[in-house]
Amino acid sequence: MLATATPIASEVPGREIRVALAGNPNCGKTSLFNALTGARQHVANYAGVTVERRSGSCTLGDNQFEIVDLPGTYSLSSYSPEERVAQDELTAAPDVVVVVVDSTQLQRHLVLLGQVMQTGVRLVLCLNMADEARAAGQKLDLPLMEKLLGFPVVETVGHRAQGVANLKEAIARVAAAPASPSRLVLGEAMDEALAAIRQHLPKASGAIFASDWMATRLLLDDRYYAGRIAGMPGGSVAIEKAREQRERLQARTGLDIAVFVSGCYSGFTQGLLREVCTQPCRPDARQLTDRLDAVLVHRLLGLPIFALVMYAIFWLTFKVGEIPMGWIESGVQWTAGALGGLWPAESPSLLRSLLVDGVIGGVGGVIVFLPNIVLLFLGLAFLEDTGYMARAAFLTDRLMHRFGLHGKSFIPMLSGFGCSVPGIMATRTLESHRDRIITMLVLPLMSCGARLTIWMLLIPAFFPPAWRAPMLWFVYAIGIVLALFLALILRKTLMRGDDSPFVMELPPYRLPTLRSVPIRMMERSGLYLRKAGTTILGISILLWAATSFPRPPSHAHVETARVESAAPVSSEAGSPSALDKLEYSVAGRIGHGLEPAFKPLGFDWKIVTAMIGAFAAKEVFVAQMGIVYSIADADKGSEGLRKVLARDYSPLVGFSLMLFLLVGMPCMATVAVTRRESGKWSYALLQLGGLTGIAYVLSLLVYQIGKLVV
Amino acid sequence: MAPAANGVEEPISSSLEDYLETIYLLVQEQGFARVKDVARARDVKAASVSIALRKLAELALVRYERREYIALTPDGEKAGRRVFSRHRLLTRFFEEVLSMKPEAASEQACVMEHSLTDEAMDRLVRFFEFLGTCPSVVESFKRCPLAQERAGKAALADAPRACTVCTKKNEESSMSLAELRPGQGAMVAKVGATGALRQRLLDMGILPETPIDVERVGLGGDPFWVRCQGARLALRRSEASSILVHAVEETAPAK
C-alpha cells in the first residue's frame, strides 16, 4: 500500500471535503446518507436499488462535506454497472471514503473494506445497524479495531440517525490528517505478487493507478482496467507482469486466481474479527426472519400468500382509494363551478371555455386518480422496504424464467401496474442488459394506473354491473399473458443468449421506518402529479385548442355553459352543433383522415380523435372523450359520458377499443424513458411500433370475428 | 536399455537402436538395405553409417552380405522390430489419445522409444490394448475440459461431469450443491463457474471450505435458497450445480 503524501484536504479553510459512501447492498447506506444530508432519498431493502449517483452536502463547523452515495456493491470488480460506477467514483479520488457495513454481517461486509483499503484513500469505517448487532449480543473492541486498522471506526444506526455526529467528526478528522499507510495484510503470497506488479504500474497517472488495488485488478485479469492501463506508458509491461504473477500464484496454490484473491480478503476479515470480536452475534438472532420465511416462502403456501398480498394491495388501491377520489371529484367540480361562475351564464368567452373545458376538464380527470397512484406506491414501497420484494423474486423466478425473464423482472413489471415510467426505471435492478431490454419492451403491457382511468370509464359504460369486476380482471390478465408470451418470443428471436445469473441476497425482514415509506411514496406520486401538472396540462390545452379551432363560421359563438347542466347533458351533447364544431376542428380532421384505417376495428373518427390524445398520455383519452362530447367529466363523475358512449357504440366496439388501448401505443413518456434507459432509439421505436402493430391485429381480429358471432 | 543378442545383457546406444530400426524398416519395405539407403533415411554421411554398422556387426546384430548390402541377424531383426513397434505404439498414443500433431508425435516417440524400460513398455502396451477394448474412455477424455489446449485448474472442477463412465464414482467423493435436499448442509469444495457468476458467488461469501446449507427449494425444484456465512441467498439450480461440495452430516430437520 502506498503511503501517499497528498495534500491535506482541509488545509484550506472552507474547502469542500469530498466524501464517498461505499458499502454492500442492504447495509443501510442510503438511510445513513439521508441522515447525513437530509436529502429526500429512496431507501429500499431490495438488493441493488441505488444505481444512480446520488449526492448531497452537509456541514460540521467550518467543514463543508460533499457526499456521494455509491451504488451498493459486494466487491470492487468490473462485472456489473453498479460495480463499474463505484470503481469510477473511487478512481476519481475522493478525499475520504466511508465504508459502511452491516454490523451483523461483518465477516462478509468487511471484504469490501479490504478492497477499499488497497486504493490508499483516507478511510472511515462505519459500523451501521449497531443496535441490531448489540441486540444480537455482538461485542467489539472498537479501540483495538481502530489501532489495528489505523483509521476511525464509528458505530451508527442509520435509520434513527444515531452516531451521525460522530461520523461527521471522524470524517473531518481523517480529512485533516495525511493518509496513513495501509495496514492491510493479505498473506505472504498475495502481498509478494502485488509488490511485484506494483513496481511496474505506470506512476504518472495518479496514485490510484499505482495502488495495490490496481495491481489486484490486473492480477485478476480485469479487462476494464487492463484496457485503461494498456493505454498508459509502460502499461503493457505491468499487464505482462500481472500475467506472470497470476500464473505463478495459480500454479503455487492450485486455486483459480479469483478464488485465491477472494480467499485472501476473507482471511484478512477473519483475522481482524478474531482479534476484535470478543463475542459474536448469537446464531439464533435472526429467528424472526426465519420464522416469517417458514410461512411466507413456504413451498406450497408461498405463492398463494403472495397472490393474497398483491390482492390486498390492489384492494387498498382501488377500494379504499374510492373515498378520497370522491373528495377530489367534488373539489374539481366545485372549482369548475366557481371558475365558470365568474362569467355570466351562456357567455361565449374563449378563456372560460379554455379554463373550464380544457384545463379543469383535462387535468381534473387525471388528478382524480391520484389516490389510486399514491396507495399503490405506498403498498409497493412497503413491500420493498420490508424485504418481501426479494422473496417475491424468489417465488416468481421459476415462472418468469420459463418465459425467458428473471425473478427480478417481476418487481419492475409489478410497478408497471402503477405507471410504466417508474417500472421501466426499476429495470435497473436487473444485471443483464438482455433481461433489462426484454422487461422494458413488454412492460407497457402491464395495465398502468392511467389506463385504469380508461377502464373505469369504458367498463361501466358497456358492461352490466355483474360483468364489471371480471372484465377488469380479464383486461389485466390479457396484458400479463401477452407480456409473458412476447417476452418468450423476444428471448427466442431478437434477444437470444445464455441466462444471466440469478444470485440474489434475501435481506432480513425489517420494519420500514415511518420516514422511508412516505418519502418513497411521495417521490413517486410527485412524479405522477408533475406529469399531470406539466405534460398533461399542456396536452389538455393543446387538445382543447385542436378540438376548438378552427371554429365553423356558421356555428360561431353558440357554445353553451354545459358545466352547470347535469342531467340533460347526454341529449345535448349529441346535438348537431357540437358535433359539427368538432368535425370542423383540427382534431376532427385528423380523426376523419385516420378513420378509414381504424374502421375495420370498429372505431369512428371521434374515438380516433381521442386516441391521438391517448398517445400523449393514456389518461388523456378520458379527458379527450369528455371534450369530444363537450362533457367535463369532473361533473357528476363520468356518468354522462358513459351514457353517451353506451348509446353510440356497441360493447364489441368497447372491447375492441379497450384491447387497443391496453396493448398498443405506449404513451410518449414511456417511449421516452425506454429510449433513455435502453440507450437506443431502436428499442423505443420497436416498442412503439411492435406493440401498436400487435394491438391493431388483435383488435381487428376481435372486432371482425366478434361481428360474425354477435 | 535393450537386451543384446545371445541373451547377454549389454547396453546398446540409442543411435544404434535407431540404425537397427531403420534397417529393419528398409528390409520390410524394399526387401534389402544398402549403406547409402541407410545414410539417406537417417540423413547422415555414409562414413558414419559404416562406423555404426561395424559396431552392430561386432554385436552380431547385422552382417554384410554383398558389398553394400546389409542383412539383419535373427537377433538384430528381433531388436529392430522391438524398437519399431515401440515407436509405432508411442506415436499412436501421442497422436490418437493425446491429440498431438503427427509430426510432433513421431518426434516424441523417437526420443522415448529408447528410454522406456521393458517393464514400463510392457505396461504401456497393456494399457494401450485396454484403451483399444474400451474406446469410450478415450472419448470421454477428449470431451473433458482437462484435455483442452489451455486447460487450467478450473477445468479440474468441471472434469468430473465430462466423463460418462466415471460420473458415478466422482459423485461419491464430491457432489454439486444442487444435489442437496432442503435441510442438508455441506462444505464448499470448489466454485466451478466462470466470469461474472463466479465473482458474484465469491463476493456473496461462497468460498472453498465455507459451510453452506440448503434451507429450501422453490416449488418444482428451482430456485435454491441457501444460507452461507449468515446470509440468505437465492440461486438457480443451474448455478447451484456449478458449486461442488463435500457432504457433511445432516442438520436437524426442525429448526
Interface residues (C-beta under 8 A of the other chain):
Chain A: Y74 S75 S77 Y79 S80 T104 Q105 Q107 R108 V111 Q250 G254 L255 D256 A258 V259 S262 G263 S266 C281 T289 D290 D293 V297 R299 L300 G302 L303 A390 A393 F394 L395 D397 R398 H401 G407 E431 D499 P501 F502 V503 M504 E505 L506 P507 P508
Chain B: G152 K153 A154 V191 A193 G195 A196 L197 R198 Q199 R200 L201 L202 D203 M204 G205 L207 P208 R216 V217 G218 L219 G220 D222 P223 W225 Q229 G230 A231 R232 L233 A234 L235 R236 S238 E239 K255
